[in-house]
Amino acid sequence: MTPYSVSFVNRFSRMVGRPIFRVLFHLLSDLKLFGREHVPIQGAYIIAVNHVSLFEPPLILTFWPTPPEAVGAIEVWNRPGQGLLARLYGGIPVHRGEFDRQLLDTMISVLQSGRPMLLAPEGGRSHQPGIRRAHPGVAYIADKTGAPVIPVGVVGTSDDLLDRVIHLKRPHLEIRIGKPFNLPAVVGKGAERRQSLQANADQIMFAIAALMPPEYRGVYQAPNEAR
């Protein structure tokens, strides 16, 4: 498998852009970061985050100690403004709802090259705080690479975040980083293997949900919180 590499343009853009966006986020919002001590100094791992709006990935990419690779919907690359930022930062575009062998190989290559990688196991924005059921792809990548998972919960983002910023409301945002952990090995074949992958994906989401307020946990409420 071809080793993953980051172009000079993307490396330079990250070096210049991340400090600028850190200043902007701090000026325009009341942002708190918890759990930074849980981030490994180096090596490959999967950053798994909840995905309410467009703003969770930029927050993580801006404030993570080292610039992760990012997996995002292909539509982002086609939007004015967002597309330019996506091309400057670099990333891995996904055609949602399609099986893409090359995409999976690229994600595996990122981790095998010793780089951290950000993705949202829900597969798309929920547009509301409650977490939705995860797709099993994240568990497949973790199983193929043996990479640990770092759960991250982002609180305070919403589709109207930019509007709140424009109206000088300075929204309160939190990035909550959990401890890294390894998933159990995927077992079986056919339906049993699919169930095993889904169980591992659910384990990741329960770890994210544990970092969040109850209203953010969605289908991953703790048993005593289930309605």
Steps between C-alpha positions, in 0.01 A plus 500: 500500500632845402612702805283805568666838456394862545588755232720802572205733433285320756779488759566873455129587511460308827804666654369849414126444523460313829638783720282754316186292555589443865506876554171543311320227694617645831396852401159402365400234753548398860690180431622246757721199429502205741713186497793612292721285721335192346647571154807287418816692417540308175376200305185391324154512652141567398329814628127420513270801549128574514372697200216747554601770252772614261711635785624193692771401247649853473511525880685171537737570209580842646556408865641147481865502617618365164311544169300182435394370161126547452225296335206706369211492257593582139235776504726709724759525221233636265370782721626859461729593786489160667641339187795736493578432866466124446742507207750714690492281810480174306284205588328184387169556316223243546210421268240421763288191447749343258748219557844633409791259523751773420364715782541219751854436377582870537373512859694187585810652337467815715511296819768262378710807420484594870258794469187583704173509307174679577161360403137512610361146543142625452583557133340843479359791695215436743391871500402457866693400813385135529758251368379264226593137446855458374592336172735200538771644274696649790516157665622343174785752473595453866498122459714506185762732649490427872490876559360622833197726505477835676137600565423871477179679589437852370234699686337824388528477122185536291391585147442861607842542663624744237183707537554515877858613444391768251256634760784514757345243731840333555370142538639267764682204342673203657733235360509202735775245429474152651765241569623288206395137495529195276202307369462124533583293194223458245384139487301269276387516140195629322225621732706422811786715371263786416356483852850501647595808297183680603558412865847656481364811328237527774772469764671806349176697506426406861847634586417829322158514666660456844682830444181688413201648683194267498323696226791429262508122550211413269472125435804444725338589829619299799245228598376697802445802275301322231150630462 
